[in-house]
Amino acid sequence: MNRNCYDEMPYPVLSYTFTHPDHLATLAWLLGMDTAPIEKCRVLEVGCASGGNLIPMASTLPQSEFVGIDFSAQQIASAQGALKVLELENIAFKHMDIMEVDAGLGQFDYIIAHGVFSWVPRPVQDKLLMICKQNLAPNGVAYVSYNTYPGWHMMSAIREMMLYHTRHVSEPQMRVAQARAFLEFLADSVEKKGDSYGNFIGAYGGFLKAEAEHLRASSDSYLLHEELEDVNEPVYFHQFIERAAEQGLQYLCEADFSSVFPNRFPQEVTNALLKMSHDIVEMEQHMDFLRNRTFRKTLLVHQGVSTTRTVKPERLSNLHIASNSRVVSENPDIKSIAIEKFEGYDGATLTVDHPVTKAAMMHLSQVWPATVSFEELLVEAQASLALEAGAAPSPGKQAQDAQVFAINLLRAYTYSGSLVELHVCAPRFVIQASERPVASPWSRWQAQIATGLEPQEALLVTNLRHERIELKGISRYLMCYLDGNHDRAALLDGLTKSLLSGDLVVERENHPITDTEEAKKILVEDLEQTLAWLARMALLVA
């Protein structure tokens, strides 16, 4: 497949939370590094497509500088067009081949290469790693994602079948359609056998179907550029690290920090892993074997940079904390040492008997998605307990509580990001809609350019936490008008016009409301609820 396929079917306009400088800097800080402050840093994205990942970063970090390069002229043109509308001056997009990058491009505190390494030939892979060395600031962090073995041994079989079936098809859209049809044929024909092969084919077909429902039209581009590329070369983790070392780079950690730890294995398995692994690379490679891992998001730094493998609790004192977990008990006891469980959205649980930790987790769930600095959170938790008990703790007890609290936060964070989030910088958004609500410029632009969507189709936008948020119905239509110029009456008037024109369909329990007057009443009821939801999705600014 040639370069023009990216012009004919551009890569989806997506953001990737793990690539944000805040996340990269947080992990580096935990492991003993002192990186450039993200409020004033330089960021390079190699393979930036049309800017869906880089533009929302630049819009929220106005004092930082961003550069994106891509060899697709059409996607670079799209990115540059967005910049003109958004009037961003701290970002530049360049139509450039990876092989053309040299030291003249400058040094960057953070380098991002998501979805590039495995899909380019070996010389380009080596050049990409060279860029991560040549253009990375002394204390910088590079992010590189890639497909991995052993998991891709099985995935490769399906890819090769789809490639064979579509070998005579050159038109991208037709190639994707035939690949999907062939996979459906396989799933329908072999799944009934009930063996491991049939189960795997069926599971992979289900994955692609879920991706299609989530990404909508962009799912075709995803399939084309992820699975049907001419080049797709997975590697074992240890091979990638060896090649990075040849370029003068060393392994820091995975962007998915919880995956670095063997804390979800039974204790006997963890003990065996520790015994057979002589260093962190061997440890992670052995865990990949157990997990049948297919994909990695690896962070690299310069060789010689001092890092630590022991995360010290005191490093949390400079960070901001957030949590979307919920307490399991209906009547939680935060005053005593009674055990309480907090559950994340992925089912992970934090079991804790420490009153300050319990009080802090309760507070975080109430203010979610806002972050609270470690020190402020500690004071808030201790104050709430003091009010309950009627007396403030002694200085010695306060210091002890701070230590235990930090250890518990680290325990939760290293187990699952769904329990606790850590940030070096607090994202800026509001969690309550103002009289004239304002959405982030990038998410509003994404909503305004969305064309060809049916009334009930979802729209993906990037919020101020650099996450993808799915907008449907009222929220999708409101987003276009949240520019600070519309009060509740004006917003309701716009929704009503969209309803009467047929552009907006109002539903109750997944059933469309056909009676216009009833639909208008529902709009009145839903407007405030939808604005509150948009605020809680971190889509609104002050």
C-alpha positions as CSV (number, residue, x, y, z in Angstrom):
1,M,0.0,0.0,0.0
2,N,1.5,3.4,-1.0
3,R,1.6,6.7,0.7
4,N,-1.4,8.0,-1.2
5,C,-3.7,5.7,0.7
6,Y,-3.4,8.1,3.7
7,D,-4.6,10.9,1.4
8,E,-7.5,8.8,0.0
9,M,-8.6,7.5,3.4
10,P,-7.0,9.7,6.1
11,Y,-6.2,8.3,9.5
12,P,-9.0,8.9,12.2
13,V,-8.8,12.2,14.0
14,L,-8.2,10.8,17.4
15,S,-6.5,11.7,20.7
16,Y,-4.5,9.4,22.8
17,T,-4.5,10.1,26.5
18,F,-1.3,8.2,27.3
19,T,0.7,10.4,24.9
20,H,-0.1,13.7,26.7
21,P,3.0,15.5,28.1
22,D,1.3,15.6,31.5
23,H,1.2,11.8,31.6
24,L,4.7,11.3,30.3
25,A,6.1,13.9,32.8
26,T,4.2,12.3,35.7
27,L,5.7,8.8,35.1
28,A,9.2,10.3,34.7
29,W,8.8,12.2,37.9
30,L,7.7,9.1,39.8
31,L,10.8,7.3,38.5
32,G,13.2,9.9,39.7
33,M,13.5,12.2,36.7
34,D,13.0,16.0,36.6
35,T,11.6,16.8,33.2
36,A,10.7,20.1,31.6
37,P,7.5,21.6,33.0
38,I,4.7,20.9,30.6
39,E,3.4,24.4,30.9
40,K,6.5,25.5,29.0
41,C,7.9,22.7,26.9
42,R,8.5,21.6,23.3
43,V,6.7,18.6,21.9
44,L,7.2,16.7,18.6
45,E,4.8,14.2,17.2
46,V,6.1,12.0,14.4
47,G,3.2,10.7,12.3
48,C,0.7,13.4,13.5
49,A,-1.9,12.7,10.8
50,S,-4.4,15.6,10.8
51,G,-3.5,16.9,14.3
52,G,-6.2,15.2,16.3
53,N,-3.8,14.3,19.0
54,L,-1.5,17.4,19.0
55,I,-4.0,20.3,18.5
56,P,-5.9,19.7,21.8
57,M,-2.6,19.6,23.6
58,A,-1.5,22.9,22.1
59,S,-4.9,24.6,22.8
60,T,-4.6,23.9,26.6
61,L,-0.8,24.6,26.9
62,P,-0.5,28.0,25.2
63,Q,3.1,28.6,26.5
64,S,4.4,25.4,25.1
65,E,5.5,24.7,21.5
66,F,4.3,21.8,19.4
67,V,5.5,20.5,16.0
68,G,3.8,17.7,14.0
69,I,5.2,15.9,11.0
70,D,3.5,13.5,8.6
71,F,4.1,12.4,5.0
72,S,0.4,12.7,4.1
73,A,0.0,16.1,2.4
74,Q,-3.7,16.0,2.7
75,Q,-3.7,15.3,6.4
76,I,-1.1,18.1,7.0
77,A,-3.3,20.5,5.0
78,S,-6.3,19.5,7.2
79,A,-4.3,20.2,10.3
80,Q,-3.1,23.5,9.0
81,G,-6.7,24.5,8.1
82,A,-7.8,23.7,11.7
83,L,-5.1,26.0,13.0
84,K,-6.3,28.9,11.0
85,V,-9.8,28.6,12.4
86,L,-8.6,28.0,16.0
87,E,-6.0,30.8,15.7
88,L,-3.3,28.7,17.5
89,E,0.1,30.2,17.2
90,N,2.1,27.7,19.3
91,I,1.9,24.8,16.9
92,A,3.3,24.0,13.4
93,F,2.6,21.1,11.0
94,K,5.2,20.1,8.4
95,H,4.7,17.8,5.4
96,M,7.9,15.7,5.9
97,D,9.2,12.2,5.5
98,I,10.7,10.7,8.7
99,M,13.9,10.0,6.8
100,E,14.3,13.8,6.2
101,V,14.3,14.7,9.9
102,D,17.7,15.9,11.2
103,A,19.1,17.8,14.1
104,G,18.0,21.1,12.5
105,L,14.4,20.4,13.5
106,G,15.5,21.1,17.1
107,Q,15.4,19.4,20.4
108,F,12.1,18.5,22.2
109,D,11.2,17.7,25.7
110,Y,8.7,15.1,24.7
111,I,8.6,13.1,21.4
112,I,5.5,11.1,20.5
113,A,5.3,8.4,17.8
114,H,2.0,6.6,18.1
115,G,1.0,4.0,15.5
116,V,4.2,4.4,13.4
117,F,7.0,2.0,14.4
118,S,5.4,-1.3,13.4
119,W,4.0,0.0,10.1
120,V,7.2,1.2,8.5
121,P,10.1,-0.7,7.0
122,R,13.2,-1.5,9.2
123,P,15.3,1.4,8.0
124,V,12.5,3.8,8.9
125,Q,12.1,2.2,12.3
126,D,15.8,2.7,12.9
127,K,15.5,6.3,11.8
128,L,12.6,6.8,14.2
129,L,14.6,5.6,17.1
130,M,17.5,7.8,15.9
131,I,15.1,10.8,16.1
132,C,14.2,9.8,19.6
133,K,17.9,10.1,20.4
134,Q,19.0,13.0,18.2
135,N,16.0,15.3,18.8
136,L,15.3,14.5,22.4
137,A,16.3,17.0,25.1
138,P,18.8,15.7,27.8
139,N,16.0,15.1,30.3
140,G,13.3,14.4,27.7
141,V,10.9,11.4,27.3
142,A,10.1,9.7,24.1
143,Y,6.9,7.6,23.6
144,V,6.8,4.9,20.9
145,S,4.0,2.4,20.4
146,Y,4.3,-0.8,18.5
147,N,2.8,-4.3,18.0
148,T,4.3,-7.1,20.0
149,Y,4.8,-10.8,20.1
150,P,3.7,-13.3,21.3
151,G,0.2,-11.9,20.9
152,W,0.6,-10.9,17.3
153,H,1.5,-14.4,16.2
154,M,-2.2,-15.2,16.3
155,M,-3.2,-11.7,15.0
156,S,-0.8,-12.1,12.1
157,A,-2.7,-15.2,10.8
158,I,-5.9,-13.2,10.4
159,R,-4.1,-10.2,8.9
160,E,-2.4,-12.5,6.3
161,M,-5.8,-14.1,5.4
162,M,-7.3,-10.7,4.8
163,L,-4.3,-9.6,2.8
164,Y,-4.5,-12.7,0.6
165,H,-8.3,-12.2,0.1
166,T,-7.9,-8.6,-1.0
167,R,-4.6,-9.0,-2.9
168,H,-6.1,-7.9,-6.2
169,V,-8.0,-4.9,-4.8
170,S,-6.2,-1.6,-4.8
171,E,-9.0,0.9,-4.1
172,P,-8.9,1.5,-0.3
173,Q,-12.6,1.6,0.5
174,M,-13.3,-1.6,-1.5
175,R,-10.3,-3.3,0.1
176,V,-11.7,-2.6,3.5
177,A,-15.2,-3.7,2.6
178,Q,-14.0,-7.0,1.2
179,A,-11.7,-7.6,4.2
180,R,-14.7,-7.1,6.5
181,A,-16.9,-9.4,4.5
182,F,-14.3,-12.1,4.4
183,L,-13.8,-11.9,8.2
184,E,-17.6,-12.2,8.7
185,F,-17.5,-15.3,6.4
186,L,-14.8,-16.8,8.5
187,A,-16.5,-16.1,11.8
188,D,-19.8,-17.5,10.6
189,S,-18.2,-20.6,9.1
190,V,-15.7,-21.7,11.8
191,E,-17.1,-20.4,15.0
192,K,-19.5,-23.3,15.3
193,K,-16.6,-25.8,15.6
194,G,-16.1,-24.5,19.2
195,D,-12.3,-25.0,19.1
196,S,-9.7,-22.4,20.0
197,Y,-9.3,-21.3,16.3
198,G,-13.0,-20.8,15.9
199,N,-13.2,-18.9,19.1
200,F,-10.4,-16.6,18.2
201,I,-11.8,-15.8,14.8
202,G,-15.1,-15.0,16.4
203,A,-13.5,-12.9,19.1
204,Y,-11.5,-10.9,16.5
205,G,-14.6,-10.3,14.4
206,G,-16.4,-9.1,17.5
207,F,-13.5,-6.7,18.2
208,L,-13.7,-5.2,14.8
209,K,-17.4,-4.8,15.0
210,A,-17.1,-3.0,18.3
211,E,-14.4,-0.7,16.8
212,A,-16.8,0.0,13.9
213,E,-19.6,1.0,16.3
214,H,-17.2,3.2,18.3
215,L,-15.3,4.9,15.5
216,R,-18.1,4.9,12.9
217,A,-16.8,5.9,9.5
218,S,-13.3,6.2,10.9
219,S,-13.3,2.5,11.6
220,D,-12.6,1.8,7.9
221,S,-9.5,3.9,8.1
222,Y,-8.5,2.1,11.3
223,L,-8.8,-1.3,9.6
224,L,-6.9,-0.2,6.5
225,H,-4.0,1.4,8.2
226,E,-3.7,-0.9,11.2
227,E,-4.4,-4.4,9.7
228,L,-4.1,-4.1,5.9
229,E,-0.9,-2.1,5.6
230,D,1.8,-3.7,3.5
231,V,4.2,-3.4,6.4
232,N,3.2,-4.6,9.9
233,E,6.2,-5.9,11.8
234,P,5.6,-6.8,15.4
235,V,8.7,-7.4,17.7
236,Y,9.3,-8.9,21.1
237,F,9.7,-6.4,23.8
238,H,13.3,-7.3,24.5
239,Q,14.1,-6.9,20.8
240,F,12.7,-3.4,20.8
241,I,14.7,-2.4,23.9
242,E,17.9,-3.8,22.4
243,R,17.4,-1.8,19.2
244,A,16.7,1.4,21.3
245,A,19.9,0.7,23.2
246,E,21.8,0.7,20.0
247,Q,20.7,4.3,19.5
248,G,21.7,5.4,22.9
249,L,18.3,5.1,24.6
250,Q,17.2,3.2,27.7
251,Y,13.8,1.9,28.9
252,L,11.9,4.0,31.4
253,C,8.5,2.3,31.7
254,E,5.2,1.7,29.9
255,A,2.8,4.5,29.4
256,D,0.2,2.1,30.9
257,F,2.0,2.2,34.3
258,S,0.0,-0.5,36.0
259,S,1.1,-3.1,33.4
260,V,4.7,-2.8,34.6
261,F,3.8,-4.4,37.9
262,P,2.9,-8.1,38.4
263,N,0.2,-7.2,40.9
264,R,-2.6,-9.0,39.1
265,F,-1.0,-12.4,39.1
266,P,-1.4,-14.9,41.9
267,Q,1.4,-14.5,44.5
268,E,3.1,-17.8,43.5
269,V,3.2,-16.6,39.9
270,T,4.8,-13.3,41.0
271,N,7.3,-15.1,43.1
272,A,8.3,-17.3,40.1
273,L,8.6,-14.3,37.8
274,L,10.9,-12.5,40.3
275,K,13.0,-15.6,40.6
276,M,13.5,-16.2,36.9
277,S,14.0,-12.5,35.8
278,H,17.4,-10.8,36.3
279,D,16.3,-7.3,35.3
280,I,13.2,-5.2,34.4
281,V,13.4,-6.1,30.7
282,E,13.4,-9.8,31.4
283,M,10.6,-9.3,33.9
284,E,8.4,-7.5,31.5
285,Q,9.2,-9.9,28.7
286,H,8.1,-12.9,30.8
287,M,4.9,-11.0,31.7
288,D,4.3,-10.5,28.0
289,F,4.5,-14.3,27.5
290,L,1.9,-14.8,30.3
291,R,-0.4,-12.1,29.0
292,N,0.0,-12.9,25.3
293,R,0.5,-9.2,24.8
294,T,-0.2,-7.6,21.4
295,F,0.7,-3.9,21.9
296,R,3.0,-1.7,23.9
297,K,3.3,2.0,24.6
298,T,7.0,2.3,25.7
299,L,8.7,5.4,27.2
300,L,12.4,5.9,26.4
301,V,15.0,8.2,27.8
302,H,18.7,8.9,27.1
303,Q,21.2,6.3,28.4
304,G,23.0,7.8,31.4
305,V,19.9,9.5,32.7
306,S,19.5,8.6,36.4
307,T,16.2,6.8,37.1
308,T,14.9,4.6,39.9
309,R,12.8,1.5,40.0
310,T,11.6,2.2,43.5
311,V,8.7,4.7,43.5
312,K,9.0,6.8,46.6
313,P,5.8,7.9,48.3
314,E,7.2,11.4,49.0
315,R,7.3,12.1,45.2
316,L,3.5,12.4,45.4
317,S,3.7,15.6,47.4
318,N,4.1,17.7,44.2
319,L,1.4,16.0,42.3
320,H,-2.3,16.5,41.7
321,I,-4.8,13.6,42.4
322,A,-8.1,12.6,40.8
323,S,-10.3,9.5,41.2
324,N,-13.4,8.3,39.4
325,S,-13.8,5.4,41.8
326,R,-16.9,4.8,43.9
327,V,-17.2,3.4,47.4
328,V,-18.9,0.0,47.3
329,S,-20.6,0.2,50.7
330,E,-23.9,2.1,50.9
331,N,-23.0,3.4,54.4
332,P,-19.2,3.8,54.4
333,D,-17.4,4.2,57.7
334,I,-14.5,6.6,57.2
335,K,-13.9,7.4,60.9
336,S,-12.7,4.0,62.2
337,I,-10.3,1.4,60.8
338,A,-13.2,-0.5,59.3
339,I,-12.3,-1.8,55.8
340,E,-13.9,0.0,52.9
341,K,-13.7,-0.9,49.2
342,F,-13.4,1.6,46.3
343,E,-14.1,0.3,42.8
344,G,-12.8,1.7,39.5
345,Y,-14.7,1.6,36.2
346,D,-12.7,-1.5,35.1
347,G,-13.7,-3.4,38.2
348,A,-10.4,-2.9,40.0
349,T,-10.8,-2.4,43.8
350,L,-8.8,-0.6,46.5
351,T,-9.3,-2.1,49.9
352,V,-8.3,0.3,52.7
353,D,-8.8,0.7,56.4
354,H,-6.9,4.0,56.8
355,P,-9.4,6.8,57.7
356,V,-7.5,9.6,56.0
357,T,-7.3,7.6,52.8
358,K,-11.0,6.8,52.9
359,A,-11.9,10.4,53.5
360,A,-9.7,11.5,50.7
361,M,-11.2,9.0,48.2
362,M,-14.7,10.0,49.2
363,H,-13.8,13.7,48.5
364,L,-12.2,12.9,45.1
365,S,-15.3,11.0,44.0
366,Q,-17.4,14.0,44.9
367,V,-15.4,16.5,42.9
368,W,-14.5,14.3,39.9
369,P,-13.2,15.0,37.3
370,A,-11.4,17.8,39.0
371,T,-8.0,17.2,40.5
372,V,-6.8,18.2,44.0
373,S,-3.2,18.7,44.9
374,F,-1.7,16.1,47.3
375,E,-1.3,18.7,50.1
376,E,-4.8,20.2,49.7
377,L,-6.3,16.7,49.6
378,L,-4.5,15.6,52.7
379,V,-5.6,18.8,54.6
380,E,-9.2,18.3,53.4
381,A,-9.3,14.6,54.5
382,Q,-7.7,15.4,57.9
383,A,-10.0,18.3,58.5
384,S,-13.1,16.3,57.7
385,L,-12.0,13.6,60.2
386,A,-11.1,16.2,62.8
387,L,-14.6,17.6,62.5
388,E,-16.1,14.1,62.9
389,A,-13.9,13.4,66.0
390,G,-14.0,16.9,67.5
391,A,-10.3,17.3,67.8
392,A,-7.3,17.8,65.4
393,P,-4.6,15.1,65.2
394,S,-1.1,15.8,66.6
395,P,1.7,16.8,64.3
396,G,3.2,13.3,64.6
397,K,-0.1,11.7,63.7
398,Q,-0.5,14.1,60.7
399,A,2.9,13.1,59.4
400,Q,2.2,9.4,59.8
401,D,-1.1,9.8,58.0
402,A,0.6,11.6,55.1
403,Q,3.0,8.7,54.7
404,V,0.3,6.0,54.8
405,F,-1.9,8.1,52.5
406,A,0.8,8.4,49.9
407,I,1.6,4.7,50.1
408,N,-2.1,3.8,49.6
409,L,-2.4,6.2,46.6
410,L,0.6,4.6,45.0
411,R,-0.8,1.1,45.6
412,A,-4.0,2.1,43.9
413,Y,-2.2,3.9,41.0
414,T,0.1,1.0,40.2
415,Y,-2.7,-1.4,40.3
416,S,-5.1,0.5,38.0
417,G,-5.5,4.0,36.7
418,S,-9.2,3.6,37.2
419,L,-8.7,3.9,40.9
420,V,-6.3,6.9,41.2
421,E,-4.9,9.3,38.6
422,L,-1.7,11.3,39.2
423,H,-0.9,14.5,37.3
424,V,2.0,17.0,37.4
425,C,-0.3,19.7,36.2
426,A,-4.0,20.1,36.9
427,P,-6.1,20.2,33.7
428,R,-8.1,23.4,33.4
429,F,-11.9,23.0,33.1
430,V,-15.0,23.8,35.1
431,I,-17.4,21.2,36.5
432,Q,-20.5,23.4,36.5
433,A,-22.1,25.0,33.5
434,S,-22.2,28.8,33.7
435,E,-25.1,31.0,32.6
436,R,-23.5,31.2,29.1
437,P,-21.6,27.9,28.8
438,V,-18.3,27.7,26.9
439,A,-17.0,24.5,25.5
440,S,-13.3,24.0,24.6
441,P,-12.5,25.4,21.2
442,W,-11.2,22.1,19.8
443,S,-14.3,20.0,20.8
444,R,-16.6,22.7,19.5
445,W,-14.7,22.7,16.2
446,Q,-14.9,18.9,16.0
447,A,-18.7,19.2,16.4
448,Q,-19.0,22.0,13.9
449,I,-17.1,20.1,11.1
450,A,-18.9,16.8,11.6
451,T,-21.0,16.2,8.5
452,G,-22.9,13.3,7.1
453,L,-23.9,12.0,10.5
454,E,-27.4,10.6,11.0
455,P,-29.4,12.2,13.8
456,Q,-28.7,9.3,16.2
457,E,-25.1,8.7,15.3
458,A,-22.4,9.5,17.9
459,L,-19.7,12.0,17.5
460,L,-16.3,11.6,19.1
461,V,-14.6,14.7,20.6
462,T,-11.6,15.3,22.8
463,N,-12.2,16.8,26.2
464,L,-9.8,18.9,28.3
465,R,-8.4,15.7,29.9
466,H,-7.3,14.6,26.5
467,E,-9.9,11.8,26.4
468,R,-12.4,10.8,23.7
469,I,-15.9,11.6,24.7
470,E,-18.9,10.3,22.7
471,L,-21.7,12.8,22.1
472,K,-25.2,11.8,21.1
473,G,-28.5,13.5,20.6
474,I,-28.8,16.8,22.5
475,S,-25.2,16.9,23.7
476,R,-24.0,16.6,20.1
477,Y,-26.1,19.6,18.9
478,L,-25.4,21.7,22.0
479,M,-21.7,21.5,21.5
480,C,-21.8,23.6,18.4
481,Y,-23.3,26.5,20.2
482,L,-21.4,26.6,23.5
483,D,-19.3,29.6,22.6
484,G,-20.3,31.9,25.5
485,N,-22.9,33.8,23.4
486,H,-25.9,31.7,24.2
487,D,-27.8,31.6,27.4
488,R,-30.3,28.8,28.3
489,A,-33.2,30.4,26.3
490,A,-31.1,30.7,23.2
491,L,-29.8,27.2,23.5
492,L,-33.3,25.8,23.9
493,D,-34.5,27.8,20.9
494,G,-31.7,26.3,18.8
495,L,-32.5,22.8,20.0
496,T,-36.2,23.3,19.1
497,K,-35.3,24.5,15.6
498,S,-33.1,21.4,15.1
499,L,-36.0,19.3,16.4
500,L,-38.5,20.8,14.0
501,S,-36.1,20.5,11.0
502,G,-35.6,16.8,11.7
503,D,-31.9,17.3,12.5
504,L,-32.4,16.3,16.1
505,V,-34.3,13.3,17.3
506,V,-35.4,13.1,21.0
507,E,-35.6,9.7,22.6
508,R,-36.9,8.1,25.7
509,E,-35.6,4.6,26.6
510,N,-34.1,4.3,23.1
511,H,-37.4,5.1,21.4
512,P,-37.8,8.3,19.3
513,I,-40.5,10.7,20.4
514,T,-42.7,11.6,17.4
515,D,-45.0,14.0,19.2
516,T,-43.5,17.5,18.7
517,E,-45.0,19.0,21.8
518,E,-43.9,16.1,24.0
519,A,-40.4,16.3,22.5
520,K,-40.2,20.1,23.3
521,K,-41.1,19.4,27.0
522,I,-38.4,16.7,27.1
523,L,-35.9,19.2,25.7
524,V,-36.6,21.6,28.5
525,E,-36.1,18.9,31.1
526,D,-32.9,17.5,29.4
527,L,-31.1,20.8,28.7
528,E,-29.8,21.4,32.2
529,Q,-29.0,17.7,32.7
530,T,-27.0,17.7,29.5
531,L,-25.1,20.8,30.4
532,A,-24.2,19.3,33.8
533,W,-23.1,16.1,32.0
534,L,-20.9,18.0,29.6
535,A,-19.3,19.8,32.5
536,R,-18.6,16.4,34.3
537,M,-17.1,15.2,31.0
538,A,-14.5,18.0,31.3
539,L,-15.7,19.7,28.1
540,L,-16.4,23.2,29.5
541,V,-14.1,26.1,30.3
542,A,-14.6,29.1,32.5
